[in-house]
Amino acid sequence: MPHDHELTAPPAQASIGAAMMEEARQAGLLDGKTEHVSFRVPKALLEAAKRETGLRSTTELGLVALAILARPDPVAAAMRRTRGSLGPSHTLEY
């Protein structure tokens, strides 16, 4: 089984984690005071996430995961904005 420092990713995947970290940084999500977070995670899940993102650091992986959850979902926002409104030409047929 590979250790953290032995995990590698193809170049395209390696840039995914870096891009996510940079986006979080630009959004100001990595600024300010820090808080300690600790939890247990299945090893297979951790290794798969590291492989997929190209990140080697468990801390960076956790930061990216939280940053993704903190981002607004544009689809959900659009659905909230248009809830209850159908176009004037829309008909419901059964």
N, C-alpha and C positions, 0 to 999 in steps of 0.2 A: 504494500500500500504506500503511495507517495506521501511525503511530508509536505507541509505548507510551502517550504522553499523549493520543492521539486515540481510543483504544479506549473504547467505551462499551457499556453493557449495559442492557437493559430493567430497570425497577425491581425486579421479582421476582428476576431473576438477580443483580442488584447486591447484594442482601442475602444471597445464598448464600455468597459469599466472606467477607463480614463475619461471618456466623454461624459459619462453619467456623473463622475466626480466633479468635472469642470462645470457642468450645468448646475449642480447643487451649489457649487462655490459662487457662481455668478448670480444665483438667486438669493444669495446671502444666507443660505441654510447652514453653512458651516462656520458662521461667525458667532462670536459671543462666548459666554460661559458654557462649559461642558457639564454633562451629568454622567455618572457611572451607570451602565446598564449591563446586566449579566443574566444570561439564560443558557439553558442546555439545548443543543440542537443535534439531530441525527447526523452522524458523520457523512453519510452518503449525500444528504441534502447540502451540507456545507461544501463538500468537494464538487458537487455538480454546479452549484452557484458560482464557485470560484472558476471552474472551467469555462462556464458560459460567459462570464464577465471578463475573464482574464486577470482578475484581481487576485493577489496572493495574500494580502493582509486581511485577516478576519475583521479588524476594526474598519477598514475601508469598505469591505463588503457590507457590514452592518450599516454604515453611514449611507451607502448607496441605496440599500433596501429601504431605509427610513425616508430618504429623500424622495424616492419614487412614490411611497405612500403619502407623503406630504404634498405632492404636486396636485394641483386641481385637475380634475378630469373634464376635458372639454366636451365630451359626449354627454356626460351627466349634466353639465351646465346647460347645454343646448336643450336637453330633454326637460329640464326644469323651466327654462324660458318658454318653451312652446307647449307645456302641459295644458291639456284641455282645449287646444285650439287646432282646428282642422281648416284647411283651405276652403274658400267659398265654393269651389267646384267639387269638393269631396262628397261622395255619397256612400252611405253604408248599405251594402247589399248582402243579403244572406241567401 
